[in-house]
C-alpha cells in the first residue's frame, strides 16, 4: 500500500470528486487507484485520461441545499 498522495494529486482529485457529479463507477476507480498511487504519474494511463476527460466535460456542481443532492429524498 502506498503512502498519502502528494498535495497536488490530492487537491486535484478532491476537486473532481467533490465539485462534480462523477459516475459511481468512475469514483470507485479513482478511489481504488489512490490506494497504490502517490503522484499523478503513479496512476494508470487509462485512468489519467479518464480523469482529464471528466475534468473537461463535467459541469461544476454546487450542492447548496442538501435536498438538491440527487438521491437525497
N, C-alpha and C positions, 0 to 999 in steps of 0.2 A: 504494500500500500504506500502511496506517495504521501509526502507532507502536504502542508497547506499550499493552495495555488498562490502564485505571486499576485501582488496587488492589482496589476493591470488586468490580468485574466479574470480575477475575482470580480472586479468592478464591471468589466465588460459583460460577463455572464449574469451578474445580478441585475444589471440594467436590462438585458434582453429578457430574462425570465420574470422580472418584477414589473416591467413597464409595457410589456407586450402580451397579447393573448396567444401564447405559444401552445401548439397542439400537445396534448399529454405525451404522445409517443416521442416527440422531439425533446420535450422537457426531461423525460426519463433518460434518453440517450445522453443528453448533456450532463445531467447529474451523475450518471454512472461513469462517464468519462473522467469526471473530476476526482474519482476515487484513485485514479492512477496518473493523472496529469497535473503538473505544477506550472507549466508555461503553455502559451499558445502553440508552440511547436511540438509539444508533447501530445496534443490532440491528434487523432487520426485525420488525415487529409479530407476524407469524405465528410466528416463532422465539421471541420473548419469551413468547408464550402457551404454546408447546410446552415451553419450559424451566420455566415456572411449573407446568405440569401434571406434568412429570416430578418436580419437587421435591415436589409434593403427594402423588403416587401411588406413587413407588418407595420401597421399604424401603432403609434404610442397610445396606450390606454390610460385613462385617469379614472380610477375607481373611487371617486369622492364619496359616494353614497353606497354603503355595503349592500343595499337592496338592488343596486345596479349590477353587481357581480353575477355573471352567468351561473346558473345552478344554485343561487342563494335565495331560494323561495321562502 
